Amino acid sequence: MNGGLLVAGTTSDAGKSVVTAGICRWLVRQGVKVAPFKAQNMSLNSFVTREGAEIGRAQAMQAQACRVEPTALMNPVLLKPGGERSSQVVLLGKPVGEMSARGYHGGRQRELLGTVLDCLAELRGTYDAVICEGAGSPAEINLRRTDIVNMGIARGARLPVLVVGDIDRGGVFASFFGTVALLSPEDQELVAGFLVNKFRGDVSLLEPGLDMLHGLTGRRTYGVLPFRHGLGIDEEDGLRVSLRGTVRESSTAPPVGEDVLRVAVCAIPLMSNFTDVDALAAEPGVVVRFVDRPEELADADLVVIPGTRGTVRALQWLRERGLADAIVRRAAEQRPVLGVCGGFQLLGEHIEDDVESRLGHVAGLGVLPVRVRFAREKTLTRPVGEALGERVEGYEIHHGVADVTGGEPFLTDGGGRPLDGCRVGQTWGTHWHGSLESDGFRRAFLREVAAAAGRRFVPAADTSFAALREEQLDRLGDLIEQHADTDALRRLIESGAPQGLPFIPPGAPA
């Protein structure tokens, strides 16, 4: 095999990320050397590769589905929103500046087409197949001129396009037809067909509509995937997507101890890498919920303040909501609080921010003896250390540099020398994302939390977060293998879009 495929969608959140991961896992189980690719990703959930490059977490998970190490080639452009109108542009894993949406789409985006095509070509020269993910919808006609992630990349690399539609939302036939009919003749030549996602019920009831769709468009449907709970991966959009994600919808075993442990995650603005709490939710007896009111912290055994692309903005939001006072009271009462990355920074004494908010000196919550200064250079590392007697692996993505002036270190190098973070009583802070995915440390941490909260909670001895991730990816591969026409899909990947596909008017406006 020496081919490729672009998985597009009728809408955002149609299932492109999971379908891409599923196709990747199905192919690798067939002995195909495969890699994922997304030319441009907009996400606050990111990951650090071993070479120190920042990419979207969805592509990191898709690389895991392929059983390969993620690299910057797999997501050459990452946009990290910093507000409604601007984003940080990360190119080949490194930040290159902030840009408004108008400025990016007004010229900068089109300039990157050569870069992303070069990255894709390099992957295609290394792997048997590259499965590409689009963004939003290919029929966003207002953006087609500068598009580098949907039909722009498909045209540039001559990739066949499979359009995924979420039938659970309704209107999937109109969405399929309209998507094709709004594309230019040259773009339509590459749209090979459709994949129905999240179908509930008897497929035979759907078949007349699929036949009519084929008659109207000349394009076949490559599969109907049934609705399944808990099939998400680390996706790129907001909290709404995450709450339907991988672990928090999956059925878990009953608690091992007599009590459950309640975790409240503050839903701060511009949350980044809130997927950190998936590892907590994977534990039997741990109940994770997102909150935005101080009274919702009252019965929580642990409060988590996650990462954010706007630390000062999040701090202001916590104060406006009354959550800041509630967190300070919890810390004084020795009730467990965990801050991760931006959440760690705002727990400190003060912040000097001339990078993100540009507000200069801002007072923090003052519950940890930490002073934070925002540096122009972003820290992007994959550290390894020790905490609570257990090995910990993580990854760092932050501009804030922490000067810890007291307390005890959260993470050490194993010889007692501080590596990161701070702990005072039952308030903990760290820059390390992903630390809770280290099973031994997570169990030790939850035992401390349970003891401080007075809960008879016992972490399960055999929960493996990595194994749970693998099970999810295998389930996605099963979904493709069992409910898609894999022979036709393989031909599509190997040979490209069928010749002579009909043009569906009116096409893209002139």
MARSE-736120 format. One record per residue (C-alpha): x, y negated, z; residue in three letters; residue number from 1. Coordinates in nm, 4 decimals. Each point is the difference from the previous one (the first is absolute). Layout:
BEGIN
> X	Y	Z	ALA	NUM
...
//
This chain:
BEGIN
> 0.0000	0.0000	0.0000	MET	1
> 0.1174	-0.3511	-0.0771	ASN	2
> -0.2962	-0.2277	0.0397	GLY	3
> -0.1931	-0.2474	0.2060	GLY	4
> -0.3441	-0.1215	0.0973	LEU	5
> -0.1539	-0.3218	0.1296	LEU	6
> -0.2753	0.0483	0.2585	VAL	7
> -0.2197	-0.3107	-0.0239	ALA	8
> -0.3243	-0.0760	0.1814	GLY	9
> -0.3300	-0.1684	-0.0655	THR	10
> 0.0525	-0.1996	0.3223	THR	11
> 0.2368	-0.0396	0.2907	SER	12
> -0.0327	0.2906	0.2446	ASP	13
> -0.1421	0.2298	-0.2690	ALA	14
> 0.2464	0.2675	0.1076	GLY	15
> 0.3036	-0.0718	-0.2205	LYS	16
> 0.2538	0.0548	0.2783	SER	17
> -0.1408	0.3324	0.1155	VAL	18
> -0.0592	0.1294	-0.3535	VAL	19
> 0.3586	-0.0915	-0.0915	THR	20
> 0.1291	0.1803	0.3101	ALA	21
> -0.2225	0.2994	-0.0749	GLY	22
> 0.1230	0.0288	-0.3597	ILE	23
> 0.3590	-0.0308	0.1239	CYS	24
> -0.0436	0.2781	0.2571	ARG	25
> -0.1787	0.2260	-0.2538	TRP	26
> 0.2811	-0.0495	-0.2524	LEU	27
> 0.2833	0.0613	0.2447	VAL	28
> -0.1668	0.3251	0.1060	ARG	29
> 0.0105	0.0988	-0.3681	GLN	30
> 0.3767	-0.0468	-0.0014	GLY	31
> -0.0073	-0.3408	-0.1700	VAL	32
> 0.2565	-0.2580	0.1105	LYS	33
> -0.2256	-0.3012	0.0469	VAL	34
> 0.0223	-0.3559	0.1367	ALA	35
> -0.2578	-0.2700	0.0824	PRO	36
> 0.0101	-0.3559	-0.1317	PHE	37
> -0.1896	-0.3211	0.0607	LYS	38
> 0.1334	-0.3005	-0.1878	ALA	39
> -0.1542	-0.2581	0.2318	GLN	40
> -0.1577	0.0530	0.3382	ASN	41
> -0.1720	-0.2494	0.2283	MET	42
> 0.0170	0.1333	0.3530	SER	43
> 0.0862	-0.0780	0.3597	LEU	44
> 0.0718	0.3693	0.0599	ASN	45
> 0.3571	0.0594	-0.1087	SER	46
> 0.2872	0.2402	0.0570	PHE	47
> 0.3793	-0.0111	-0.0074	VAL	48
> 0.1867	0.2443	-0.2234	THR	49
> 0.3311	0.1536	0.1005	ARG	50
> 0.1883	-0.2548	-0.2099	GLU	51
> -0.1703	-0.2828	0.1915	GLY	52
> -0.2649	-0.0984	-0.2556	ALA	53
> -0.3556	-0.1010	0.0913	GLU	54
> -0.2818	0.1654	-0.1973	ILE	55
> -0.3709	0.0626	0.0516	GLY	56
> -0.0871	0.2774	0.2431	ARG	57
> -0.2351	0.1555	-0.2562	ALA	58
> 0.2957	0.0609	-0.2318	GLN	59
> 0.2050	0.1408	0.2888	ALA	60
> -0.2805	0.2457	0.0721	MET	61
> -0.0323	0.0847	-0.3698	GLN	62
> 0.3735	0.0725	-0.0032	ALA	63
> -0.0599	0.2357	0.2905	GLN	64
> -0.2727	0.1646	-0.2086	ALA	65
> 0.2671	0.0485	-0.2698	CYS	66
> 0.2456	0.1298	0.2635	ARG	67
> 0.2579	-0.2608	-0.1013	VAL	68
> 0.1651	-0.2878	0.1835	GLU	69
> -0.1699	-0.3374	-0.0693	PRO	70
> 0.2032	-0.2681	-0.1770	THR	71
> -0.0506	-0.3602	-0.1074	ALA	72
> -0.0483	0.1180	-0.3592	LEU	73
> -0.3366	0.1442	0.1004	MET	74
> -0.1406	-0.3426	0.0961	ASN	75
> 0.2156	-0.2735	-0.1562	PRO	76
> -0.2347	-0.2895	0.0888	VAL	77
> -0.1663	-0.0301	0.3410	LEU	78
> -0.2137	-0.3005	0.0942	LEU	79
> -0.0506	-0.0579	0.3737	LYS	80
> -0.2835	-0.2475	0.0625	PRO	81
> 0.0752	-0.2816	0.2410	GLY	82
> -0.3420	-0.1624	-0.0324	GLY	83
> -0.2832	-0.0439	-0.2456	GLU	84
> 0.2113	-0.1625	-0.2719	ARG	85
> 0.3625	0.1115	0.0342	SER	86
> 0.2107	0.3145	0.0338	SER	87
> 0.3571	0.0972	0.0612	GLN	88
> 0.1408	0.1541	-0.3187	VAL	89
> 0.2170	0.3074	0.0604	VAL	90
> 0.1951	0.0995	-0.3120	LEU	91
> 0.1790	0.3350	-0.0117	LEU	92
> -0.0326	0.0263	0.3755	GLY	93
> 0.1278	-0.3465	0.0971	LYS	94
> -0.1973	-0.3219	0.0674	PRO	95
> 0.0618	-0.2706	-0.2600	VAL	96
> -0.2302	-0.2721	0.1326	GLY	97
> -0.3560	-0.1145	0.0630	GLU	98
> -0.2280	-0.0759	-0.2916	MET	99
> -0.3540	-0.1202	-0.0492	SER	100
> -0.2431	0.2189	-0.1921	ALA	101
> -0.0187	-0.2666	-0.2716	ARG	102
> 0.3767	-0.0195	-0.0294	GLY	103
> 0.0402	0.3765	-0.0134	TYR	104
> -0.2708	0.0635	-0.2589	HIS	105
> 0.0955	-0.3179	-0.1838	GLY	106
> 0.3296	0.1364	-0.1231	GLY	107
> 0.2130	0.1840	0.2523	ARG	108
> -0.1990	0.3238	-0.0295	GLN	109
> 0.0430	0.0289	-0.3755	ARG	110
> 0.3756	-0.0526	0.0376	GLU	111
> 0.0145	0.3170	0.2108	LEU	112
> -0.1455	0.2284	-0.2680	LEU	113
> 0.3459	0.0873	-0.1314	GLY	114
> 0.1196	0.0838	0.3506	THR	115
> -0.2875	0.2344	0.0783	VAL	116
> 0.0247	0.1693	-0.3408	LEU	117
> 0.3722	0.0572	0.0602	ASP	118
> -0.0765	0.1578	0.3390	CYS	119
> -0.2641	0.2238	-0.1543	LEU	120
> 0.2361	0.1020	-0.2805	ALA	121
> 0.2691	0.0905	0.2531	GLU	122
> -0.2451	0.2194	0.1916	LEU	123
> -0.1200	0.1643	-0.3217	ARG	124
> 0.3607	0.0770	-0.0871	GLY	125
> 0.0443	0.1774	0.3338	THR	126
> -0.3324	0.1772	0.0546	TYR	127
> -0.2159	0.2335	-0.2083	ASP	128
> -0.3040	-0.2206	0.0597	ALA	129
> -0.0773	-0.3374	0.1559	VAL	130
> -0.3517	-0.0601	0.1338	ILE	131
> -0.0698	-0.3733	0.0090	CYS	132
> -0.2637	-0.1788	0.2050	GLU	133
> -0.1780	-0.3095	-0.1231	GLY	134
> -0.1373	-0.2824	0.2134	ALA	135
> -0.3544	-0.1294	0.0314	GLY	136
> -0.1628	0.0507	-0.3417	SER	137
> 0.1563	-0.0055	-0.3481	PRO	138
> -0.3029	-0.2024	-0.1144	ALA	139
> 0.0920	-0.3124	0.1977	GLU	140
> -0.0026	-0.2007	-0.3200	ILE	141
> 0.1042	-0.3227	0.1726	ASN	142
> 0.3357	0.1612	0.0859	LEU	143
> 0.0647	0.2100	-0.3106	ARG	144
> 0.2440	-0.2456	-0.1592	ARG	145
> 0.2468	0.0375	0.2880	THR	146
> -0.0856	0.3567	0.1029	ASP	147
> 0.2969	0.2238	0.0840	ILE	148
> -0.1720	0.2705	0.2060	VAL	149
> -0.2994	0.1247	-0.2029	ASN	150
> -0.0281	-0.0183	-0.3798	MET	151
> 0.3157	-0.2097	-0.0211	GLY	152
> 0.2113	0.2893	0.1270	ILE	153
> -0.2102	0.2561	-0.1904	ALA	154
> 0.0555	-0.1870	-0.3280	ARG	155
> 0.3671	-0.0610	0.0728	GLY	156
> 0.0730	0.3664	0.0762	ALA	157
> -0.2731	0.1603	-0.2165	ARG	158
> -0.1623	0.1702	0.2985	LEU	159
> -0.3367	0.1736	-0.0190	PRO	160
> -0.2495	-0.1492	0.2485	VAL	161
> -0.2379	0.1897	0.2269	LEU	162
> -0.2697	-0.2244	0.1519	VAL	163
> -0.1208	0.0972	0.3495	VAL	164
> -0.3447	-0.1065	0.1214	GLY	165
> -0.1467	0.0265	0.3511	ASP	166
> -0.3494	0.1412	-0.0516	ILE	167
> -0.0782	-0.0405	0.3700	ASP	168
> -0.0275	-0.3755	-0.0633	ARG	169
> -0.2550	0.0474	-0.2765	GLY	170
> 0.0063	-0.1238	-0.3577	GLY	171
> 0.2873	0.2210	-0.1076	VAL	172
> -0.1255	0.0552	-0.3576	PHE	173
> -0.0405	-0.3731	-0.0600	ALA	174
> 0.3433	-0.0554	0.1528	SER	175
> 0.1648	0.2565	-0.2262	PHE	176
> -0.1688	-0.1316	-0.3139	PHE	177
> 0.0555	-0.3651	0.0887	GLY	178
> 0.3661	0.0553	0.0820	THR	179
> 0.0685	0.1411	-0.3463	VAL	180
> -0.2244	-0.2477	-0.1821	ALA	181
> 0.1834	-0.3009	0.1474	LEU	182
> 0.3398	0.1145	-0.1288	LEU	183
> 0.1579	-0.0950	-0.3301	SER	184
> 0.0153	0.2615	-0.2788	PRO	185
> 0.3726	0.0514	0.0685	GLU	186
> -0.0664	0.0618	0.3704	ASP	187
> -0.2992	0.2242	-0.0669	GLN	188
> 0.2200	0.2314	-0.2096	GLU	189
> 0.1779	0.1048	0.3204	LEU	190
> -0.3060	0.0573	0.2205	VAL	191
> -0.0359	0.3781	-0.0242	ALA	192
> -0.2889	0.0575	0.2377	GLY	193
> -0.1439	-0.0051	0.3470	PHE	194
> 0.0180	0.1634	0.3425	LEU	195
> -0.2976	-0.0189	0.2369	VAL	196
> 0.0970	-0.0369	0.3649	ASN	197
> -0.1981	0.0573	0.3245	LYS	198
> -0.2982	0.1881	-0.1479	PHE	199
> -0.2567	0.1423	0.2440	ARG	200
> -0.2370	0.2746	-0.1088	GLY	201
> -0.0509	0.2359	-0.2926	ASP	202
> 0.2322	-0.0776	-0.2925	VAL	203
> -0.2512	0.1463	-0.2469	SER	204
> -0.2233	-0.3013	0.0721	LEU	205
> 0.2807	-0.2285	-0.1132	LEU	206
> 0.0848	0.1833	-0.3198	GLU	207
> -0.2691	-0.1601	-0.2246	PRO	208
> 0.1420	-0.3413	0.0847	GLY	209
> 0.3543	0.1161	-0.0742	LEU	210
> -0.1163	0.1346	-0.3364	ASP	211
> -0.1672	-0.3313	-0.0834	MET	212
> 0.3130	-0.1896	0.1100	LEU	213
> 0.2041	0.2147	-0.2352	HIS	214
> -0.2448	-0.0714	-0.2825	GLY	215
> 0.0135	-0.3747	0.0660	LEU	216
> 0.3769	-0.0317	0.0372	THR	217
> 0.1492	0.3022	-0.1750	GLY	218
> 0.1959	0.0688	0.3203	ARG	219
> -0.0280	0.3016	0.2233	ARG	220
> -0.0123	0.0292	0.3786	THR	221
> 0.2998	0.1869	0.1383	TYR	222
> -0.1583	0.0968	0.3293	GLY	223
> -0.2523	-0.0706	0.2741	VAL	224
> 0.1615	-0.0166	0.3436	LEU	225
> -0.2329	0.0690	0.2938	PRO	226
> -0.0324	-0.2340	0.2955	PHE	227
> 0.2323	0.1067	0.2825	ARG	228
> 0.0595	-0.1696	0.3327	HIS	229
> 0.3518	-0.0830	0.1093	GLY	230
> 0.1686	0.0197	-0.3396	LEU	231
> 0.1595	-0.3440	0.0039	GLY	232
> 0.3697	-0.0760	-0.0021	ILE	233
> 0.1812	-0.3167	0.1064	ASP	234
> -0.1870	-0.2281	-0.2333	GLU	235
> 0.0701	-0.3565	-0.0898	GLU	236
> -0.3079	-0.2014	0.0855	ASP	237
> -0.1383	-0.1197	0.3292	GLY	238
> -0.1359	0.1402	0.3216	LEU	239
> -0.3218	0.1185	-0.1618	ARG	240
> 0.1959	0.2483	-0.2108	VAL	241
> 0.2157	0.1113	0.2907	SER	242
> -0.2991	0.0828	0.2171	LEU	243
> -0.1016	0.2556	-0.2609	ARG	244
> 0.3561	0.1229	-0.0224	GLY	245
> 0.1947	0.3158	0.0449	THR	246
> 0.0026	0.0905	0.3646	VAL	247
> -0.2742	-0.2012	0.1620	ARG	248
> -0.2728	0.1759	-0.1988	GLU	249
> 0.1478	0.3468	0.0321	SER	250
> -0.1409	0.2417	0.2534	SER	251
> 0.2402	0.0601	0.2863	THR	252
> 0.0061	0.2514	0.2808	ALA	253
> -0.1668	-0.0804	0.3341	PRO	254
> 0.2087	-0.1617	0.2758	PRO	255
> 0.2524	0.2223	0.1733	VAL	256
> -0.0451	-0.1751	0.3351	GLY	257
> -0.3163	-0.1050	0.1811	GLU	258
> -0.0039	-0.3587	-0.1331	ASP	259
> 0.0244	-0.1760	-0.3325	VAL	260
> 0.2331	-0.2939	-0.0486	LEU	261
> -0.1528	-0.3183	-0.1430	ARG	262
> 0.2169	-0.2177	-0.2237	VAL	263
> -0.1118	-0.3495	-0.1055	ALA	264
> 0.1854	-0.1523	-0.2974	VAL	265
> -0.0286	-0.3777	-0.0323	CYS	266
> -0.1185	-0.0763	-0.3553	ALA	267
> 0.2244	-0.3039	-0.0396	ILE	268
> 0.0181	-0.2004	-0.3260	PRO	269
> 0.2291	0.1248	-0.2780	LEU	270
> 0.0526	0.3337	0.1734	MET	271
> 0.2899	0.1913	-0.1483	SER	272
> 0.0796	0.3673	0.0443	ASN	273
> -0.2985	0.0564	0.2261	PHE	274
> 0.0375	0.3596	-0.1243	THR	275
> 0.2398	0.0326	0.2964	ASP	276
> -0.2997	0.0961	0.2151	VAL	277
> -0.0908	0.2955	-0.2238	ASP	278
> 0.2516	0.2046	0.1968	ALA	279
> -0.1889	-0.0806	0.3213	LEU	280
> -0.3342	0.0900	-0.1565	ALA	281
> 0.1466	0.3344	-0.1092	ALA	282
> 0.0282	0.1066	0.3636	GLU	283
> -0.2930	0.2050	0.1357	PRO	284
> -0.1809	-0.2093	0.2594	GLY	285
> 0.1324	-0.3407	-0.1157	VAL	286
> -0.2758	-0.2363	-0.1119	VAL	287
> 0.1190	-0.2929	-0.2144	VAL	288
> -0.2136	-0.3020	-0.0798	ARG	289
> 0.0666	-0.3480	-0.1402	PHE	290
> -0.1253	-0.2920	0.2098	VAL	291
> -0.0321	-0.3779	-0.0255	ASP	292
> -0.1600	-0.0995	0.3344	ARG	293
> 0.1522	-0.0120	0.3496	PRO	294
> -0.2783	0.2066	0.1593	GLU	295
> 0.0944	0.2876	-0.2303	GLU	296
> 0.3328	0.0284	0.1831	LEU	297
> -0.1636	0.0632	0.3367	ALA	298
> -0.0266	0.3793	-0.0224	ASP	299
> 0.3109	0.0520	-0.2160	ALA	300
> 0.2791	0.2095	0.1448	ASP	301
> 0.2449	-0.1432	-0.2520	LEU	302
> -0.0141	-0.3225	-0.2011	VAL	303
> 0.2042	-0.0128	-0.3190	VAL	304
> 0.0908	-0.3239	-0.1763	ILE	305
> 0.1101	0.1071	-0.3486	PRO	306
> 0.2273	-0.1644	-0.2523	GLY	307
> -0.1022	-0.3079	-0.1959	THR	308
> 0.1255	-0.2164	-0.2874	ARG	309
> -0.0979	-0.3042	0.2055	GLY	310
> 0.1253	0.0282	0.3589	THR	311
> -0.0799	-0.3594	0.0992	VAL	312
> -0.3394	0.0147	-0.1710	ARG	313
> -0.0775	0.3248	0.1855	ALA	314
> 0.1055	-0.1614	0.3272	LEU	315
> -0.2356	-0.2919	-0.0591	GLN	316
> -0.2807	0.2427	-0.0881	TRP	317
> 0.0523	0.1961	0.3230	LEU	318
> -0.0237	-0.3235	0.1991	ARG	319
> -0.3090	-0.1219	-0.1834	GLU	320
> -0.1761	0.3322	0.0623	ARG	321
> 0.0917	0.0231	0.3672	GLY	322
> 0.1992	0.3141	-0.0681	LEU	323
> 0.3289	-0.1643	0.0968	ALA	324
> -0.1155	-0.0580	0.3591	ASP	325
> -0.1317	0.3559	0.0207	ALA	326
> 0.3354	0.1405	-0.1175	ILE	327
> 0.1953	-0.2140	0.2499	VAL	328
> -0.2285	0.1224	0.2804	ARG	329
> 0.0502	0.3610	-0.1060	ARG	330
> 0.3758	-0.0420	0.0090	ALA	331
> -0.0156	-0.1540	0.3480	ALA	332
> -0.2194	0.2873	0.1190	GLU	333
> 0.2487	0.2571	-0.1379	GLN	334
> -0.2502	0.1315	-0.2533	ARG	335
> 0.1699	0.1300	-0.3158	PRO	336
> 0.0590	-0.2331	-0.2956	VAL	337
> 0.2049	0.0821	-0.3115	LEU	338
> 0.1115	-0.2631	-0.2518	GLY	339
> 0.1444	0.1105	-0.3334	VAL	340
> 0.2081	-0.2346	-0.2193	CYS	341
> -0.2046	-0.3244	-0.0169	GLY	342
> -0.1992	0.1272	0.2994	GLY	343
> 0.3292	0.0338	0.1913	PHE	344
> 0.1125	-0.3485	-0.1003	GLN	345
> -0.3127	-0.1766	0.1240	LEU	346
> 0.0299	0.1711	0.3407	LEU	347
> 0.3248	-0.1937	0.0571	GLY	348
> 0.0686	-0.3378	0.1555	GLU	349
> 0.0270	-0.2101	-0.3125	HIS	350
> 0.0391	0.0174	-0.3776	ILE	351
> 0.2087	-0.2214	-0.2292	GLU	352
> -0.1713	0.0337	-0.3364	ASP	353
> 0.1223	-0.2027	-0.2956	ASP	354
> -0.0641	0.2868	-0.2435	VAL	355
> -0.3558	0.1416	0.0205	GLU	356
> -0.2139	-0.2747	0.1576	SER	357
> 0.2714	-0.2702	-0.0045	ARG	358
> -0.1409	-0.1324	0.3284	LEU	359
> 0.3324	0.0039	0.1818	GLY	360
> -0.0095	0.0644	0.3754	HIS	361
> -0.3141	0.1875	0.1133	VAL	362
> -0.0649	0.1379	0.3489	ALA	363
> -0.0625	0.3747	0.0135	GLY	364
> -0.2099	0.1938	0.2510	LEU	365
> 0.2966	0.0188	0.2362	GLY	366
> -0.0449	0.3560	0.1219	VAL	367
> 0.3366	0.1239	-0.1317	LEU	368
> 0.3377	-0.1752	0.0517	PRO	369
> 0.0597	-0.0405	-0.3721	VAL	370
> 0.0741	-0.3005	-0.2196	ARG	371
> -0.0599	0.0332	-0.3722	VAL	372
> 0.1609	-0.1935	-0.2833	ARG	373
> -0.1171	0.0517	-0.3572	PHE	374
> 0.2880	0.0549	-0.2428	ALA	375
> -0.0149	-0.0564	-0.3756	ARG	376
> 0.1447	0.3441	-0.0619	GLU	377
> -0.2418	0.2884	0.0552	LYS	378
> 0.1089	0.2990	0.2079	THR	379
> -0.0659	0.3235	-0.1935	LEU	380
> 0.1438	0.3092	0.1692	THR	381
> -0.0739	0.3636	0.0887	ARG	382
> 0.1341	0.0281	0.3575	PRO	383
> 0.0280	0.3071	0.2227	VAL	384
> 0.0215	-0.0110	0.3775	GLY	385
> -0.1347	0.1340	0.3243	GLU	386
> -0.2774	-0.0951	0.2425	ALA	387
> -0.1396	0.1790	0.3047	LEU	388
> 0.2560	0.2733	-0.0569	GLY	389
> -0.1267	0.0751	-0.3517	GLU	390
> 0.1394	-0.0604	-0.3485	ARG	391
> -0.1777	-0.2802	-0.1883	VAL	392
> 0.0073	-0.0903	-0.3702	GLU	393
> -0.1534	-0.3166	-0.1384	GLY	394
> 0.0312	-0.2784	-0.2539	TYR	395
> 0.0332	-0.3768	0.0373	GLU	396
> -0.1578	-0.2710	-0.2189	ILE	397
> 0.0236	-0.3463	0.1566	HIS	398
> 0.1446	-0.3498	-0.0166	HIS	399
> -0.0125	-0.0495	0.3785	GLY	400
> 0.3218	0.0507	0.1960	VAL	401
> -0.0610	0.0835	0.3668	ALA	402
> 0.2281	-0.1171	0.2802	ASP	403
> -0.0887	0.2225	0.2967	VAL	404
> 0.1008	-0.1672	0.3277	THR	405
> -0.1400	0.2435	0.2569	GLY	406
> -0.2059	0.3087	0.0674	GLY	407
> 0.1290	0.3328	-0.1254	GLU	408
> 0.0580	0.1076	-0.3588	PRO	409
> -0.2779	0.1920	-0.1729	PHE	410
> 0.2323	0.1919	-0.2341	LEU	411
> 0.3640	0.0941	0.0527	THR	412
> 0.2707	0.1747	-0.2014	ASP	413
> -0.0121	0.3082	0.2225	GLY	414
> 0.2943	-0.1188	0.2056	GLY	415
> -0.2043	-0.2623	0.1819	GLY	416
> 0.1035	-0.2914	-0.2212	ARG	417
> -0.2977	-0.2141	-0.1093	PRO	418
> -0.1142	0.0232	-0.3606	LEU	419
> -0.3354	-0.1742	-0.0056	ASP	420
> -0.2949	-0.1234	0.1955	GLY	421
> -0.0802	-0.0694	0.3581	CYS	422
> -0.2037	0.1444	0.2850	ARG	423
> -0.1243	-0.1736	0.3138	VAL	424
> -0.2245	0.2157	0.2194	GLY	425
> -0.2666	0.1399	-0.2310	GLN	426
> 0.0509	-0.2554	-0.2782	THR	427
> 0.2034	0.1292	-0.2907	TRP	428
> 0.1241	-0.1673	-0.3179	GLY	429
> 0.1949	0.1209	-0.3021	THR	430
> 0.0765	-0.1047	-0.3569	HIS	431
> -0.0017	0.3634	-0.1120	TRP	432
> -0.2939	0.1085	-0.2107	HIS	433
> -0.0670	0.3725	-0.0187	GLY	434
> 0.1543	0.0848	0.3381	SER	435
> -0.3206	0.1722	0.1154	LEU	436
> 0.0330	0.2478	-0.2867	GLU	437
> 0.2864	0.1585	0.1981	SER	438
> -0.1972	0.2722	0.1763	ASP	439
> 0.2090	0.0402	0.3158	GLY	440
> 0.0170	-0.3732	0.0652	PHE	441
> -0.3725	-0.0471	-0.0696	ARG	442
> -0.0893	0.2679	0.2560	ARG	443
> 0.2366	-0.1484	0.2599	ALA	444
> -0.1400	-0.3478	-0.0593	PHE	445
> -0.3612	0.1194	0.0313	LEU	446
> 0.0828	0.1782	0.3257	ARG	447
> 0.1310	-0.3309	0.1389	GLU	448
> -0.3096	-0.1837	-0.1201	VAL	449
> -0.2323	0.2614	0.1514	ALA	450
> 0.1794	-0.0157	0.3346	ALA	451
> -0.0156	-0.3808	0.0086	ALA	452
> -0.3696	0.0063	-0.1001	ALA	453
> -0.0875	0.2680	0.2552	GLY	454
> -0.1317	0.2326	-0.2697	ARG	455
> 0.0230	0.3790	0.0141	ARG	456
> 0.1024	0.0061	-0.3613	PHE	457
> 0.2495	0.2562	-0.1270	VAL	458
> 0.1543	-0.0292	-0.3490	PRO	459
> -0.0162	0.3161	-0.2070	ALA	460
> 0.3307	0.1852	-0.0122	ALA	461
> -0.0224	0.0941	-0.3675	ASP	462
> -0.1251	-0.3072	-0.1878	THR	463
> 0.2320	-0.0653	-0.2932	SER	464
> -0.0752	-0.3253	-0.1776	PHE	465
> 0.2181	0.0967	-0.2974	ALA	466
> -0.1888	0.3293	-0.0338	ALA	467
> -0.3333	-0.1843	0.0078	LEU	468
> 0.1203	-0.2266	-0.2829	ARG	469
> 0.1037	0.3034	-0.2024	GLU	470
> -0.3395	0.1599	0.0560	GLU	471
> -0.1701	-0.3162	-0.1263	GLN	472
> 0.2136	-0.0046	-0.3136	LEU	473
> -0.0669	0.3678	-0.0622	ASP	474
> -0.3717	-0.0667	0.0309	ARG	475
> 0.0329	-0.2704	-0.2657	LEU	476
> 0.1862	0.2417	-0.2249	GLY	477
> -0.2734	0.2597	0.0598	ASP	478
> -0.2641	-0.2539	-0.0980	LEU	479
> 0.1634	-0.0558	-0.3398	ILE	480
> 0.0709	0.3683	-0.0556	GLU	481
> -0.3533	0.1106	0.0866	GLN	482
> -0.2140	-0.2810	-0.1445	HIS	483
> 0.1906	-0.1485	-0.2957	ALA	484
> 0.0617	0.1555	-0.3402	ASP	485
> 0.3691	0.0535	0.0670	THR	486
> 0.0765	0.1469	-0.3426	ASP	487
> -0.1410	-0.3102	-0.1689	ALA	488
> 0.1716	-0.2233	0.2546	LEU	489
> 0.3341	0.1625	-0.0663	ARG	490
> -0.0427	-0.0429	-0.3764	ARG	491
> -0.0824	-0.3656	0.0589	LEU	492
> 0.3173	-0.0519	0.2039	ILE	493
> 0.2147	0.1849	-0.2538	GLU	494
> -0.1449	-0.1286	-0.3273	SER	495
> -0.1610	-0.3353	0.0748	GLY	496
> -0.3494	-0.1271	-0.0810	ALA	497
> -0.1928	0.1885	-0.2741	PRO	498
> 0.0162	-0.1523	-0.3462	GLN	499
> -0.3033	-0.1646	-0.1567	GLY	500
> -0.1790	-0.1133	0.3137	LEU	501
> -0.2856	-0.2307	-0.1059	PRO	502
> -0.0095	-0.3735	0.0678	PHE	503
> -0.2818	-0.1040	0.2347	ILE	504
> -0.1223	-0.3556	-0.0659	PRO	505
> 0.0150	-0.2805	0.0863	PRO	506
> 0.3640	0.0412	0.1098	GLY	507
> 0.2003	-0.2646	0.1776	ALA	508
> -0.1089	-0.3595	-0.0705	PRO	509
> 0.2221	-0.1847	-0.2441	ALA	510
//
